[in-house]
Amino acid sequence: MNFSEKMAELDKTLKNLEGETTSLEDALAEFEKGITLVKECRLYLEEAKQKVTLLTESGEEPFIDRKE
């Protein structure tokens, strides 16, 4: 599952938790699933941040406004 899919699944999980008809057992399972998804998304973002840092270690700005 990619980052966007994980975020969509996290949104779905949150909506399930907000539902009034969710049993305690189902809510706990959804909560665990949500926590796992949050951890995975944070890890992905941290890895992306490290890649950007590595690519920009040369001292250049990540996005340079070049005029043609």
N, CA and C atoms as a LAMMPS dump frame, in Angstrom:
ITEM: TIMESTEP
0
ITEM: NUMBER OF ATOMS
204
ITEM: BOX BOUNDS ff ff ff
-5.0000000000000000e+02 5.0000000000000000e+02
-5.0000000000000000e+02 5.0000000000000000e+02
-5.0000000000000000e+02 5.0000000000000000e+02
ITEM: ATOMS id mol type element x y z
1 1 1 N 0.851 -1.169 0
2 1 2 C 0 0 0
3 1 3 C 0.903 1.24 0
4 2 1 N 0.64 2.183 -0.89
5 2 2 C 1.45 3.395 -0.931
6 2 3 C 0.921 4.429 0.075
7 3 1 N 1.612 5.562 0.167
8 3 2 C 1.271 6.58 1.159
9 3 3 C -0.17 7.072 0.994
10 4 1 N -0.564 7.379 -0.223
11 4 2 C -1.921 7.885 -0.473
12 4 3 C -2.981 6.864 -0.082
13 5 1 N -2.721 5.615 -0.38
14 5 2 C -3.667 4.553 -0.013
15 5 3 C -3.759 4.413 1.505
16 6 1 N -2.623 4.537 2.179
17 6 2 C -2.626 4.458 3.646
18 6 3 C -3.401 5.62 4.254
19 7 1 N -3.238 6.804 3.687
20 7 2 C -3.972 7.962 4.194
21 7 3 C -5.475 7.788 3.965
22 8 1 N -5.851 7.247 2.814
23 8 2 C -7.264 7 2.528
24 8 3 C -7.826 5.959 3.492
25 9 1 N -7.049 4.93 3.768
26 9 2 C -7.48 3.892 4.71
27 9 3 C -7.589 4.465 6.119
28 10 1 N -6.684 5.355 6.467
29 10 2 C -6.736 6.008 7.773
30 10 3 C -7.992 6.866 7.892
31 11 1 N -8.343 7.559 6.824
32 11 2 C -9.565 8.365 6.814
33 11 3 C -10.796 7.477 6.989
34 12 1 N -10.807 6.355 6.294
35 12 2 C -11.914 5.397 6.409
36 12 3 C -12.007 4.857 7.841
37 13 1 N -10.855 4.561 8.427
38 13 2 C -10.81 4.051 9.798
39 13 3 C -11.366 5.081 10.768
40 14 1 N -10.994 6.337 10.572
41 14 2 C -11.494 7.405 11.436
42 14 3 C -13.008 7.529 11.333
43 15 1 N -13.527 7.451 10.125
44 15 2 C -14.981 7.52 9.942
45 15 3 C -15.677 6.342 10.621
46 16 1 N -15.058 5.166 10.553
47 16 2 C -15.63 4.004 11.231
48 16 3 C -15.664 4.218 12.741
49 17 1 N -14.615 4.819 13.269
50 17 2 C -14.562 5.072 14.712
51 17 3 C -15.588 6.113 15.144
52 18 1 N -15.888 7.047 14.268
53 18 2 C -16.857 8.087 14.587
54 18 3 C -18.296 7.584 14.508
55 19 1 N -18.498 6.42 13.897
56 19 2 C -19.839 5.87 13.773
57 19 3 C -20.416 5.48 15.126
58 20 1 N -21.665 5.775 15.313
59 20 2 C -22.314 5.506 16.596
60 20 3 C -22.649 4.03 16.789
61 21 1 N -22.696 3.275 15.726
62 21 2 C -23.097 1.872 15.837
63 21 3 C -21.912 0.924 15.994
64 22 1 N -20.725 1.464 16.141
65 22 2 C -19.536 0.632 16.276
66 22 3 C -19.479 0.026 17.673
67 23 1 N -19.317 -1.289 17.736
68 23 2 C -19.194 -1.949 19.039
69 23 3 C -17.826 -1.643 19.633
70 24 1 N -17.679 -1.889 20.907
71 24 2 C -16.41 -1.646 21.576
72 24 3 C -15.299 -2.485 20.957
73 25 1 N -15.597 -3.732 20.663
74 25 2 C -14.605 -4.628 20.07
75 25 3 C -14.164 -4.131 18.695
76 26 1 N -15.146 -3.722 17.882
77 26 2 C -14.832 -3.207 16.55
78 26 3 C -14.065 -1.886 16.641
79 27 1 N -14.457 -1.054 17.584
80 27 2 C -13.772 0.228 17.766
81 27 3 C -12.319 0.009 18.164
82 28 1 N -12.075 -0.95 19.037
83 28 2 C -10.706 -1.242 19.453
84 28 3 C -9.874 -1.75 18.275
85 29 1 N -10.465 -2.618 17.466
86 29 2 C -9.764 -3.137 16.287
87 29 3 C -9.462 -2.004 15.299
88 30 1 N -10.422 -1.118 15.088
89 30 2 C -10.212 0.02 14.195
90 30 3 C -9.139 0.956 14.751
91 31 1 N -9.153 1.156 16.064
92 31 2 C -8.152 2.011 16.703
93 31 3 C -6.752 1.443 16.494
94 32 1 N -6.602 0.147 16.705
95 32 2 C -5.299 -0.501 16.491
96 32 3 C -4.848 -0.351 15.038
97 33 1 N -5.78 -0.551 14.125
98 33 2 C -5.477 -0.404 12.703
99 33 3 C -5.032 1.029 12.403
100 34 1 N -5.736 1.986 12.984
101 34 2 C -5.395 3.392 12.781
102 34 3 C -4.012 3.734 13.308
103 35 1 N -3.687 3.234 14.496
104 35 2 C -2.368 3.488 15.082
105 35 3 C -1.271 2.918 14.178
106 36 1 N -1.49 1.727 13.665
107 36 2 C -0.517 1.11 12.763
108 36 3 C -0.336 1.953 11.501
109 37 1 N -1.436 2.42 10.935
110 37 2 C -1.361 3.249 9.73
111 37 3 C -0.633 4.564 9.998
112 38 1 N -0.901 5.182 11.146
113 38 2 C -0.223 6.433 11.5
114 38 3 C 1.282 6.203 11.598
115 39 1 N 1.678 5.12 12.252
116 39 2 C 3.108 4.811 12.387
117 39 3 C 3.751 4.603 11.02
118 40 1 N 3.067 3.885 10.138
119 40 2 C 3.601 3.631 8.798
120 40 3 C 3.722 4.924 7.992
121 41 1 N 2.735 5.802 8.114
122 41 2 C 2.777 7.078 7.396
123 41 3 C 3.895 7.967 7.933
124 42 1 N 4.052 8 9.242
125 42 2 C 5.139 8.789 9.834
126 42 3 C 6.499 8.273 9.373
127 43 1 N 6.651 6.963 9.322
128 43 2 C 7.905 6.37 8.862
129 43 3 C 8.173 6.76 7.41
130 44 1 N 7.152 6.687 6.584
131 44 2 C 7.296 7.062 5.179
132 44 3 C 7.724 8.523 5.05
133 45 1 N 7.076 9.401 5.822
134 45 2 C 7.416 10.822 5.767
135 45 3 C 8.836 11.08 6.26
136 46 1 N 9.249 10.379 7.296
137 46 2 C 10.61 10.532 7.81
138 46 3 C 11.629 10.078 6.769
139 47 1 N 11.346 8.97 6.096
140 47 2 C 12.243 8.489 5.042
141 47 3 C 12.306 9.481 3.883
142 48 1 N 11.17 10.056 3.53
143 48 2 C 11.145 11.05 2.456
144 48 3 C 11.953 12.282 2.858
145 49 1 N 11.819 12.695 4.098
146 49 2 C 12.58 13.843 4.605
147 49 3 C 14.079 13.566 4.53
148 50 1 N 14.479 12.363 4.899
149 50 2 C 15.893 11.997 4.845
150 50 3 C 16.409 12.003 3.407
151 51 1 N 15.593 11.544 2.476
152 51 2 C 15.999 11.547 1.067
153 51 3 C 16.197 12.975 0.568
154 52 1 N 15.269 13.862 0.925
155 52 2 C 15.387 15.259 0.515
156 52 3 C 16.647 15.868 1.114
157 53 1 N 16.901 15.583 2.382
158 53 2 C 18.105 16.091 3.041
159 53 3 C 19.352 15.577 2.341
160 54 1 N 19.377 14.307 2.036
161 54 2 C 20.526 13.713 1.354
162 54 3 C 20.75 14.347 -0.017
163 55 1 N 19.677 14.562 -0.739
164 55 2 C 19.785 15.136 -2.079
165 55 3 C 20.191 16.604 -2.065
166 56 1 N 19.941 17.28 -0.965
167 56 2 C 20.246 18.707 -0.898
168 56 3 C 21.465 19.013 -0.042
169 57 1 N 22.224 17.992 0.346
170 57 2 C 23.405 18.212 1.174
171 57 3 C 24.471 19.041 0.477
172 58 1 N 24.376 19.172 -0.804
173 58 2 C 25.373 19.944 -1.545
174 58 3 C 25.266 21.435 -1.251
175 59 1 N 24.274 21.816 -0.474
176 59 2 C 24.099 23.22 -0.122
177 59 3 C 23.135 23.954 -1.024
178 60 1 N 22.668 23.286 -2.053
179 60 2 C 21.706 23.914 -2.941
180 60 3 C 20.319 23.851 -2.332
181 61 1 N 19.503 24.786 -2.721
182 61 2 C 18.114 24.786 -2.286
183 61 3 C 17.385 23.658 -3.015
184 62 1 N 16.408 23.015 -2.358
185 62 2 C 15.695 21.913 -3.015
186 62 3 C 14.954 22.346 -4.278
187 63 1 N 14.447 23.578 -4.286
188 63 2 C 13.721 24.069 -5.45
189 63 3 C 14.302 25.428 -5.813
190 64 1 N 14.942 25.476 -6.942
191 64 2 C 15.588 26.707 -7.369
192 64 3 C 14.725 27.364 -8.436
193 65 1 N 14.479 28.646 -8.263
194 65 2 C 13.711 29.406 -9.239
195 65 3 C 14.66 29.824 -10.353
196 66 1 N 14.647 29.077 -11.428
197 66 2 C 15.539 29.372 -12.557
198 66 3 C 14.778 30.17 -13.601
199 67 1 N 15.373 31.26 -13.979
200 67 2 C 14.75 32.098 -15.004
201 67 3 C 15.367 31.76 -16.351
202 68 1 N 14.519 31.604 -17.318
203 68 2 C 15.006 31.239 -18.653
204 68 3 C 15.309 32.464 -19.467
